[in-house]
Amino acid sequence: MQVAIVIVGFRNLADIQHCLTAIGRSTYGDFEVVICENGGDQAFAALTAALPHTMDGGQPVRAIKAPGNVGYAGGVNIGIGETPRADAWWILNPDTLPHPGALTALVARLAKGDCQAVGGIQYFPDGRVQSDGGRWRPWLARAVSIGHGRQLDEPVDPAAVEAAINYITGASLLISRAFLDTAGPMREDYFLYCEEVEWCLRARRKGMKLGFAPDARVLHNQGASTGSGQSVRTRPRLPIYLDERNKMLVTRDCYPYRLPVAALAALILLALRFLRRGAVRQFAYGLAGWRDGLAGRRGTPDWVD
């Protein structure tokens, strides 16, 4: 199975280099790497100057400059479009370090033929699990990470995970050609955050199944590019705004009749998340995103460089 590994960068050359080093240790060899740089001419020049043309195993590596900052989904779609002969696409965040056997495990699960997209275990540097996959709760407009906080060496039941998840976290997501042909590309009007949620929910409505490969372990330095991993009171505007806006957009796009209830629930959760911790500025960022999501505003925020 020929796999295209799609990485979207934004002025984070060091992250990409570390990620490529980890990919180079993969026990699965039938792949190519394509990196879409969203950060403009200078970032692209730095990337191409530092990038190897091939991995040590001979797999090709290419960089593509996006026509501006097209967001995560836009970068993913460009990468997929540049690799039309692939059998499957592994969408991988640049701030991840996949274990050597991760891609082997993902491909083996996909090859069983009873699912069209596969995720694995993403975990934090301290050894706690970030996610085995996700469950979107439409009445709350909330994404819940299955397995969050579990220790990495604790056992997990793959069948139970597959029964629980309805989306796969986009930091490490392997999709088949059938998934892409059925669901279509990622929605670029989300710009950043929740694109994989809407993508998987859309695919599931069209009959696609999601799988889980517990041996596909990926270390995720969450928020390295956007600052979303910072503490609540120091978190920047962009990740908070887009997270709240796009929760409303997922609800509008996938569960429109639940929007009134979900919007109220999301507002309450937003207040609990930030105001009780004294993060007034961050609450204001989220409130603006919540309001704009309700109004159906999409795409790149006007204030993003």
C-alpha positions as CSV (number, residue, x, y, z in Angstrom):
1,M,0.0,0.0,0.0
2,Q,1.6,3.3,-1.2
3,V,1.1,5.9,1.5
4,A,1.6,9.7,1.1
5,I,2.5,11.4,4.4
6,V,1.1,14.9,4.4
7,I,2.5,17.5,6.8
8,V,1.3,21.1,7.0
9,G,3.9,23.5,8.3
10,F,3.8,27.2,9.4
11,R,7.3,28.6,10.0
12,N,8.2,25.7,12.2
13,L,11.3,24.2,10.5
14,A,12.7,22.6,13.7
15,D,9.5,20.7,14.4
16,I,9.4,19.4,10.8
17,Q,13.0,18.3,11.0
18,H,12.4,16.4,14.2
19,C,9.2,14.8,12.7
20,L,11.1,13.7,9.6
21,T,13.8,12.1,11.7
22,A,11.2,10.1,13.5
23,I,9.5,9.1,10.2
24,G,12.9,8.0,8.9
25,R,12.9,5.2,11.6
26,S,9.6,3.8,10.3
27,T,9.4,0.0,9.9
28,Y,7.0,0.7,7.0
29,G,8.9,1.7,3.9
30,D,6.4,2.3,1.1
31,F,5.7,6.0,1.5
32,E,6.5,9.5,0.3
33,V,6.5,12.7,2.2
34,V,4.9,16.0,1.1
35,I,5.1,19.1,3.2
36,C,2.9,22.1,2.5
37,E,4.4,25.3,3.9
38,N,1.8,27.9,4.9
39,G,4.2,30.5,6.2
40,G,5.2,32.4,3.1
41,D,8.3,32.8,0.9
42,Q,10.9,33.1,3.6
43,A,9.7,30.1,5.5
44,F,9.5,28.1,2.3
45,A,13.0,29.1,1.3
46,A,14.3,28.0,4.7
47,L,12.4,24.7,4.5
48,T,13.6,23.8,1.0
49,A,17.2,24.7,1.9
50,A,17.2,22.3,4.9
51,L,15.0,19.5,3.5
52,P,16.5,16.3,2.2
53,H,15.3,15.2,-1.3
54,T,14.9,11.7,0.0
55,M,14.8,9.8,3.3
56,D,17.6,7.4,4.2
57,G,15.4,4.6,2.9
58,G,15.1,6.3,-0.5
59,Q,11.5,7.7,0.0
60,P,11.0,11.0,-1.8
61,V,10.4,14.2,0.2
62,R,8.9,17.3,-1.4
63,A,8.0,20.8,-0.2
64,I,5.1,22.8,-1.6
65,K,4.5,26.5,-1.0
66,A,0.8,27.3,-0.3
67,P,-0.6,30.4,-2.0
68,G,-0.8,32.2,1.3
69,N,-1.8,31.0,4.7
70,V,-4.6,28.6,3.6
71,G,-5.0,27.0,7.0
72,Y,-4.6,23.4,8.1
73,A,-7.3,21.9,5.9
74,G,-6.1,23.9,2.9
75,G,-2.6,22.6,3.4
76,V,-3.9,19.0,3.8
77,N,-5.9,19.3,0.6
78,I,-2.9,20.6,-1.3
79,G,-0.8,17.8,0.0
80,I,-3.4,15.2,-1.0
81,G,-3.8,16.8,-4.4
82,E,0.0,16.6,-5.0
83,T,0.0,12.8,-4.4
84,P,-2.8,11.5,-6.6
85,R,-1.4,8.0,-7.0
86,A,-1.3,7.2,-3.3
87,D,-3.5,4.4,-1.9
88,A,-3.8,6.1,1.4
89,W,-2.8,9.4,3.1
90,W,-1.3,9.8,6.6
91,I,-2.1,13.3,7.8
92,L,0.5,14.1,10.5
93,N,1.1,17.2,12.5
94,P,4.7,18.6,12.3
95,D,4.9,18.7,16.1
96,T,4.6,14.9,16.3
97,L,7.2,12.1,16.7
98,P,5.7,8.8,15.5
99,H,7.1,5.6,16.9
100,P,8.9,3.4,14.3
101,G,6.0,0.9,14.1
102,A,3.2,3.5,14.0
103,L,2.6,3.6,10.2
104,T,3.0,-0.2,10.0
105,A,0.2,-0.6,12.6
106,L,-2.1,1.9,10.9
107,V,-1.6,0.3,7.5
108,A,-2.2,-3.2,8.9
109,R,-5.5,-2.0,10.5
110,L,-6.7,-0.3,7.3
111,A,-5.7,-3.4,5.2
112,K,-8.3,-5.5,7.1
113,G,-10.9,-3.8,4.9
114,D,-13.6,-3.1,7.5
115,C,-12.7,0.5,8.0
116,Q,-11.7,3.4,5.8
117,A,-9.8,5.6,8.3
118,V,-7.5,4.7,11.2
119,G,-6.1,6.5,14.2
120,G,-3.8,5.4,17.0
121,I,-2.7,6.6,20.4
122,Q,-1.4,10.1,20.7
123,Y,0.3,11.0,23.9
124,F,2.1,13.8,25.7
125,P,5.8,14.0,26.5
126,D,5.0,13.1,30.2
127,G,3.6,9.7,29.1
128,R,-0.1,10.5,29.6
129,V,-2.4,9.7,26.7
130,Q,-3.8,12.7,24.8
131,S,-6.3,10.7,22.8
132,D,-7.2,7.3,21.5
133,G,-9.7,9.0,19.2
134,G,-12.6,11.4,19.9
135,R,-16.3,11.5,20.6
136,W,-18.2,14.5,19.4
137,R,-21.1,15.3,21.8
138,P,-23.5,17.3,19.6
139,W,-25.8,18.6,22.4
140,L,-22.8,20.2,24.1
141,A,-20.8,21.1,20.9
142,R,-17.9,19.5,22.7
143,A,-15.2,17.2,21.6
144,V,-14.2,14.5,24.2
145,S,-10.9,12.7,23.8
146,I,-11.2,9.0,24.5
147,G,-8.5,7.7,26.9
148,H,-7.3,11.2,27.9
149,G,-5.1,11.1,30.9
150,R,-4.5,7.4,30.9
151,Q,-0.9,6.3,31.3
152,L,0.6,5.1,28.0
153,D,1.5,1.6,29.3
154,E,-2.0,0.9,30.6
155,P,-3.9,-1.6,28.5
156,V,-6.6,-0.5,26.1
157,D,-9.5,-2.4,24.4
158,P,-9.4,-1.6,20.7
159,A,-13.0,-2.8,20.1
160,A,-14.3,-0.6,22.9
161,V,-12.4,2.4,21.4
162,E,-13.8,1.8,17.9
163,A,-17.3,1.5,19.4
164,A,-16.9,4.9,21.2
165,I,-15.2,7.1,18.7
166,N,-16.9,9.1,15.9
167,Y,-13.9,11.1,14.8
168,I,-10.1,10.6,14.7
169,T,-7.8,13.3,16.0
170,G,-6.2,15.1,13.1
171,A,-2.6,15.1,14.4
172,S,-2.3,11.5,13.2
173,L,-5.0,10.2,10.8
174,L,-4.6,7.6,8.0
175,I,-7.4,7.8,5.4
176,S,-8.0,5.4,2.5
177,R,-8.9,6.4,-1.1
178,A,-12.4,5.2,-0.4
179,F,-12.7,7.6,2.5
180,L,-11.5,10.5,0.3
181,D,-13.6,9.6,-2.7
182,T,-16.7,9.3,-0.5
183,A,-16.4,12.2,1.9
184,G,-14.5,14.6,-0.3
185,P,-11.7,16.9,0.9
186,M,-11.4,18.7,4.3
187,R,-13.5,21.8,4.6
188,E,-11.1,24.8,4.2
189,D,-13.5,27.4,5.5
190,Y,-12.8,26.1,9.1
191,F,-9.2,27.4,8.6
192,L,-7.9,25.7,11.8
193,Y,-9.4,23.3,14.4
194,C,-12.3,20.9,14.2
195,E,-11.8,20.2,10.5
196,E,-11.1,16.5,11.2
197,V,-14.2,16.3,13.4
198,E,-16.5,17.5,10.6
199,W,-14.6,15.4,8.1
200,C,-15.1,12.2,10.0
201,L,-18.7,13.0,10.9
202,R,-19.4,13.7,7.3
203,A,-17.7,10.4,6.2
204,R,-19.6,8.4,8.8
205,R,-22.9,9.7,7.6
206,K,-21.9,8.3,4.1
207,G,-21.1,4.9,5.5
208,M,-17.4,5.1,6.2
209,K,-16.0,3.3,9.3
210,L,-13.3,4.4,11.7
211,G,-10.6,2.0,13.0
212,F,-8.1,2.1,15.9
213,A,-4.6,0.7,16.0
214,P,-3.2,0.7,19.5
215,D,0.3,0.1,18.4
216,A,0.3,3.3,16.3
217,R,1.8,5.5,19.0
218,V,2.6,9.1,18.3
219,L,4.2,11.6,20.7
220,H,2.4,14.9,20.2
221,N,3.9,18.2,21.5
222,Q,0.4,19.8,21.4
223,G,0.1,23.4,20.4
224,A,3.7,23.9,19.4
225,S,2.7,25.9,16.3
226,T,-0.4,27.8,17.6
227,G,0.2,28.2,21.3
228,S,-2.8,26.1,22.3
229,G,-0.8,24.1,24.7
230,Q,-0.1,27.1,26.9
231,S,-1.7,27.6,30.3
232,V,-5.3,28.9,30.3
233,R,-4.4,32.4,31.4
234,T,-1.6,32.9,28.8
235,R,-3.2,31.1,25.8
236,P,-3.2,33.4,22.7
237,R,-6.2,34.6,20.8
238,L,-6.1,32.5,17.7
239,P,-6.6,28.9,19.1
240,I,-9.3,30.1,21.6
241,Y,-11.2,32.0,19.0
242,L,-11.1,29.3,16.3
243,D,-11.8,26.5,18.7
244,E,-15.1,28.1,19.9
245,R,-16.1,29.4,16.5
246,N,-15.6,26.1,14.8
247,K,-17.5,24.2,17.5
248,M,-20.5,26.2,16.4
249,L,-19.7,25.6,12.7
250,V,-19.5,21.8,13.3
251,T,-22.9,22.0,14.9
252,R,-24.4,24.2,12.1
253,D,-23.0,21.8,9.5
254,C,-23.7,18.4,11.1
255,Y,-26.5,19.0,13.7
256,P,-28.3,22.2,12.7
257,Y,-31.5,21.4,14.7
258,R,-29.4,21.1,17.9
259,L,-27.7,24.5,17.5
260,P,-29.9,26.5,20.0
261,V,-29.2,24.0,22.8
262,A,-25.6,23.4,21.9
263,A,-24.9,27.1,21.7
264,L,-26.2,27.7,25.2
265,A,-24.2,24.7,26.5
266,A,-21.0,25.8,24.8
267,L,-21.4,29.3,26.3
268,I,-21.7,27.9,29.8
269,L,-18.7,25.6,29.3
270,L,-16.7,28.6,27.9
271,A,-17.5,30.6,31.0
272,L,-16.6,27.7,33.3
273,R,-13.4,27.1,31.5
274,F,-12.0,30.6,31.6
275,L,-13.8,32.9,34.1
276,R,-13.5,30.6,37.1
277,R,-9.7,30.7,36.5
278,G,-9.6,34.5,36.1
279,A,-8.8,34.3,32.4
280,V,-11.0,37.2,31.4
281,R,-9.1,38.1,28.3
282,Q,-9.2,34.5,27.1
283,F,-12.9,34.3,27.8
284,A,-13.4,37.4,25.6
285,Y,-11.4,35.7,22.8
286,G,-13.7,32.6,23.1
287,L,-16.9,34.7,23.3
288,A,-16.0,36.4,20.0
289,G,-15.4,33.0,18.4
290,W,-18.7,31.6,19.8
291,R,-20.6,34.7,18.5
292,D,-19.0,34.5,15.0
293,G,-19.7,30.8,14.8
294,L,-23.3,31.4,15.6
295,A,-23.4,34.0,12.8
296,G,-21.9,31.5,10.4
297,R,-18.6,33.4,9.8
298,R,-16.0,31.2,8.2
299,G,-12.6,31.3,6.7
300,T,-9.5,33.1,7.9
301,P,-10.1,35.8,10.6
302,D,-9.5,39.3,9.3
303,W,-6.8,39.8,11.9
304,V,-4.7,36.8,11.1
305,D,-1.3,37.5,9.4
